[in-house]
């Protein structure tokens, strides 16, 4: 069985020129030649700012770039026709398509409503500040541009737990809506800030049975329309566990049984939190290994002071590999974004080797690391910054090494603070490889590959080291790596 590799085919600052779906079709030869087996596409539905929205500010889940709403017909990435055509072309080429699911909140309501609320302490959402009072809130969604096509459901304040803006008094904050489904926030969510149900915009009320039925109707419609192969679930720590358990069971029973699902639960320090979430959801989804991503960020900043022998300690991929999707970066961690934790360019080849060439985890490549990115934005200090994200050095060779060599059992040499490595023993169809890297000076490992390989000559598939290594009569070899570099040693053809 060939190794699977996922590509996040977008980033936060991808140009708002309605070109992404068309570009995806053009990039299919690159994807197939580099062993990409699945693409994760951005939210494809209309956001608050029309074709300027990244997609996480969801307005209308049924508008895939078809209706004149929020100032445009198309989305940032193109038209509905281009979207569906791209999916068909990608799948015809043998790849799977994972779509981004954003059901935590809605924004850009069409009408205001008078609603009863409480002010909430943003640092402790369980703390009510003052008495109940009425505000005008943007909570009614009628989607006049769509005019009832695909769904006639009207979202109103009964569909939401809270909002962040009181229009009549022009006040921003967190306001808990008093509705018939409870005066408290939802349970079974992250306990950060006391209760992290509320994240942004109009927060969806999953205790409302009509809401759950609408989201079941929507996902059925979406799959019949787009025929996707998997889901990436946004902001799962803010959504009650019981909803996903019920909803995913529905999806796998009535939509597609073998649908792949990965959730974004962003937790960078405590793997136990991720374990408890996996247990609570009954293993219904995989999770991104945010702990490993943050470890890469720290290692890249610390240089030779970081102990590479600890790189996998208490990560999801080391403790529950069957549930881990491994990443080096994503749209939230890229420079100037909300969870900014960039990995320095010098370390990215090492990080990608650590997710692409090992046995465990499902690796995900980030768009700028394959294609590059250049953008401007304001930092937290209010100043403008120009960002260049170069293509990762030797990324194509590393992807090919994953396809051609990274198979079989694994023997680890994670035994030095600066120089680590491992052996993939290969299988009947693949020769295997020896991976070595250093975050400091040149390093080496003395490795025995067995007497049956005596006299074999190894070269660095990445071309980072010029040596040729010949195994002695006992199958021993001294494998090398340059400082701040990675080498993938494979049999010389």
N, C-alpha and C positions, 0 to 999 in steps of 0.2 A: 504494500500500500504506500502510495506516495505521500510525502509530507505536505500537510496543508499550511498555507500562509495567507493571512488576511491582510488587506490593504485598506486603511482609512482613506477613502478617496475624496478628501477635501480638507481644508483647514479654515480657521476662523476668518482669515483675511483674503480668502479666494476672491478675485475680482467680481464685482456685481455687474457682470456683463451678459448674463443669461447664457453662458457658454459651457458650463460644466458637463451637462448631459451629452452634448455633441462631442466634447473633448474625450469623454469616457469611451465613446465608440471608436474614436481615432486611436486611443491608447490600448485597445485590445491586443494588438500584436505584442506590445511591450509587456503587458500583463502575462500573457501566455508564455512568452519566451523566458520570463523570469520566475516562473513557477507560482504566480499568484493564483490561489484557488478560490478566493472569495473577496468581494469588495463590500465595504461598509459605506453606504451612501448617506449624505446629510438629510435632515428633515426636509421632505419634499413638498410640504403643504404651506399655505399662505400664512405669513407672519404679520405682525403689527405694521411693519413698514414695507409691505409689498415686496417688490423685487430688490429691495435693499436689506431685507431681513435674512439673517443666517439660518433661521428656521426654528430656533429654540424659544422664540417669543410667539408661540402658536396662537393663531387666530381661528382659522377654519381648517379642520383636519380633512375635510372632503374636497378642498380646493388644491389640486395638484398643479396649478398654473393654468386653469381653465376659465376662471371667472374674473370680471373686472371688479376687484375688491382691493381696498387699501392702496389705491393709486396705481395698480398695474394688473394686467391679466396674468402674465407669467410670474414665476418666482425668480429669485436671484440666480437660479441654476438653469432656467429655461422653461419651456412649455410642457404641459402634460404630455403632448404627443412625443416630444423629444425624450422625456423621462421614460415613458413606456417603451419607446423604440430602443433606448439604450439598454434597458433591462433585458429585453428580448435578445439583443445582439450579444450581450455579455454571457447570458445563459447558453446561447447557441454555441459560443466558443468554449463551453464546458466549465464556466465559473459559476459560483453561487452569488446571490445578491442578498445582503442584509440591510434592512431599512431601519432608520432611526425613529424611535417611538417616543413622543413627548406628550405625556398625559398628566403631568403634575399640575399644570396651570394653563390658563388661557389669558390672552391679552388683546387689547384693542376693541373692547365691547362697543356695540352699536348704540346702546342707550344706557342712561343712568336709571337707578332705582333708589327709592328711599329704603334704607335698611337700618336695623338696630344693631349696634356694635358695641364692643368694649375696646378701649385702648389697651395695648399689650406692651410689656417691657421687652424690647428687642433682644436683650441679653438673657432674659428668662421668660419664655413665651407662656409659661404657666401663671405668670404674675399679671393680674388685671390691675390697671391703673385707673381708678375712678369708677364712676357709675356708668351704667348703660346709657347710650344716647343715640340719636339718629343722624345719619349722614347720607349724602348722595354719593353712590358708588357706581363705578362702571362695571356692571354685572349682568347686563342683558345682551345676549348675542342672538341676533335674528338673521344674519347673513343675507342682507337684501340682494346682493349681487348674485347669489346662488339661487335665491327664490324657491327654496324647498327641494331643489333637485338632490337626489340621493338620500336626503334625510330632512324631515320637517321638524326635528327636535329644536326647541328654543331653550337655550341656557339662560337661567335667571339666578337670583341670589340663593335660591334653594339648592343650586348646583355647586355652591362654593362655601368654603369654610372661613375665608378671610380675604382681605384686600390690603393694598399698601397706599391707597390714596383716598382722601375724602374731598370730593370735588367742590362741595358748597363752601367749605372753609379753607380750601386750598392747602391742605395739610398732608404731608407724607408721614408714614409710620407703618405700624402693623395693627390692623383692626380686625378683631375676631367677630365674625358675623353670628348673630343669634338666629338660628333657624330651628326647625323641628327635629333635626337630627342630632342635636346636642349642643350644649353651651361650651364644651371643651373641644380641643383639637383632636384630630384622629389619634388612635392608639397604634402601636406596632410600627413606630417610626423611630428614627435616630433620636437619642436622648441629648444630643448637643443643644445648647440653649434651652435646656429643660425639656423641650419638645420641638423637634425640627420639622413638623408637618409643614409649616409655612416657609416657602422659599421666595416666591415673587408673584407679581401680578394677581390675578384672581385664582386662588388656590382651590382645586377641584375637591368636591365633597363626595367621597366614595361611599359614604353611608346611605346616600340617596339611591334607592334601587333603580330609578329611571336613568341615572347617570351610568350605572354599571351596564344596564341593558343597551344604552346608546353606544358605549365603548365596545361592546360585543358586536353590535350591528356594524360599527365602523370598521373593526378589524376584519370582519368577514367581507365587507365591501372592498376594503383595501387589497386583500389578498386576491379576490376575484378580478380586481382591476390590474394589479401589478405583478401578481404571481411570484412574489419574493420567496426566498429560501430561509430567511432568518430575521431575528429582531435584535436590535441594540436598544435597551431600555434606559432612558435618561432619568437621572436623579432619583434612583430607587430608594435611597435612604429617607426621602421625604414622602414616600407613598406607603400606605399601610400594607403590611405583608399579606393580610387576608385578601386584599384585592388581587394581588398578583397570583396568589395560589388559585383563586377561583377563576380568574381571567385566563391564565395560561392553561389551566385544565380545559377550559372551554375551547381555547384556540387549538390545542392539540387533539381535541375530540372532534370538533366541528370544522376546523379550517385546514390544518395540516399536521399530521401526527408527529413527523420527524423534524419539526421546525427547530432550528438552532436558536438559542436565546442567550445573550450576554447582558448583564446589568452593570450600570455605572454606580457603584457604591464607593464614593471617594473617601477612603480611610488610609492614611499614610503611615501610621505608627503601630496600631494594635491589630495584629492578624486575628486575634480572638473575636473581634467584632465581625470580621468577614466570615469567620467560621460559624458564628451564631446566626448570621443572616442566611448562610447556605443551609444550615439546619432548619431554620424557621420556614424557609421556602421549600423544604424537602428536596433540595438539589434540582429544582426546576430550572435553574439558570446557572451559567458560569458568571464569574465576575472578573473585571479587570484587576490586575495585580498592581494597585496603586502604591503599595508599600515598596515593591521592587522598582517602580518608576522613580519614586522619591529617593531610593537608595542610589540609583544611577545619577540623579541630580547632585546629591551630596558627594558621591565619589568623584564626579567630574570637577567639582569645585575644590575638593581637598587635595587632588593630585596624589603624589606618592605618600601622603600622610594617611590616606584611607587604607584600611586593612582589607585587601581584596579577598582574603579567606573567609570574610564574614558577609560577602555580598548577598548571599541567599538566606542568611539567618532570619528566621521568623517571617518569611515572605509567603504569599499564598502558593506560589509555584513549588516551594519546597515542602509545604505542609499539606496542601490539598491540590496536587498538580492536575487532577482530573477536572477541577473547577476553575482553572486559571487561564485567563487570556493575558498574555504578557505584552507590555508596550514599553517603548523608550520615550515616547512623547504623544500628545494628542492636542486637540484644538483648545482645551482649557489650560494645558501646561505650557503652551508656547509663549514666547515673550510678550508681555503687556496684557496677558489675559488673567482671569480671575484666580486661577489656581497655578499661576506662573511658577514653574519649576523646570527651567530648561536644562538640558544636558549639553555641556560644552562640546563644540565640534570635535575636539581631539579625542574625546572619550566615546563618542557615538559609535565608531566602528567596534569598540570593545563591547559596548552595551548590546549592539545588534548581534554580535557573535554569541553573547550570553543568552539571547532569546531564540535565535534562529538555528543554532547548531547543537543545541542540547536536546535531550530526550523528552523532557517534560514541558508542558505548557503549549498553548496555541498562540503563536507569535503574530503580532499585528504591526505592520509597517505604516508609518505616518507619511501622508502625501508630500510635505516639503522635504522629507529625508530622501524621497525617491526622485522628486522633480524640482526641488528648490522653491523658495518663496522670498518675496521682497515686499515690504509694506511699511506704512507710517501709522503711528497712533500715539495717543497721549499716555504718559505714565501716571502713576499715582501722585507724582509731584506736580502734575499739570503741564509739564513740558512735552514737546513733540519729540518722538524718537523714530529714527529710521532703522528698520530691522532687515538684516539679510540672513536667510536660513539656507546655507548651501546644501547641495546634494551630499549625502554621506559618502565619504571616501570608500571606494570599492564595494558599494552596496549591491551592485548588480552581480559582482563576483560572489559575494556572500550569499545572495539569494540562489545563485546557481549551485554553490557548494551545498546548500541545504537540500537541494533537489538531487544532487548527484552522489553525495558522500555521507551525509549526516543521518545514518541509520544504524540500527543494532544496539546492543547493550552498551552501557556507558561506564567508564572507569574514571573517577574523579581524582584530580591532583590539586585540590583547593587547600594547599598546605603551606602557603607562604603569603606574607602580607602584601607583597608586590607582584609576584609572578605566580599565576595559576594556570591550570589547563585541564583538559580531559581527553579521553580517547573514546571515539565511537567505533565499535568493533566491526560495523558493517553487517551485511546479510548476504544471501545468495546472489543478489543482483547488484549490490553496492559495496565498494571496497572499504568504506569507513574513512575516518580521518582523525588526526590529532590536532587539537586546538590549543594554542599557547598565547598568553597575553601578559603584558606588563604595564603597570601604571607608573613605573619609575625607570630604572636603567635596564639595559639588556639583561635577559634572563634565559634560563634553560631548565629542562627537566630530563632526567635519565629515565627512559621508559622502555620496558620490555614488551614486545608485541608477539613473542612466541618464536620458537625455533623454526616453525614452518615458514616464517617470513625472512629467514636469514638471507642477507644479500640484497634485500629489497632497497630500492632507492626512493627517497621521498623529497618532494619539492613543495614550496609554498604556493598553493593555488591562488592566493591573493596577490602574489608577487611582491609582498612587502619585505621578504628576506630572500637574498640571492643564493643562499647555500643549497647544496644537495646533501642529504643525510643518508648514509648507507648503513643498514643494520648489520651487526656483527654475526658471528656463527651461532650465537645464542638468541638472536632476535632483539638485541639491545641497540638503542639509538639515543644520541644526545640531541634532543629537539630544542630549537632556539626561537627566541622572539626578540625583536628590537625594543628599545625603550618607548613607552607610550604607544605601543602598537600591538597588533594581533596577527598571528600567522595561522594558516590552516594547511597542515602538512598532509599530502595525499601521495599515493604511489605514482611515480613518474611513468608516463606512458611510453 
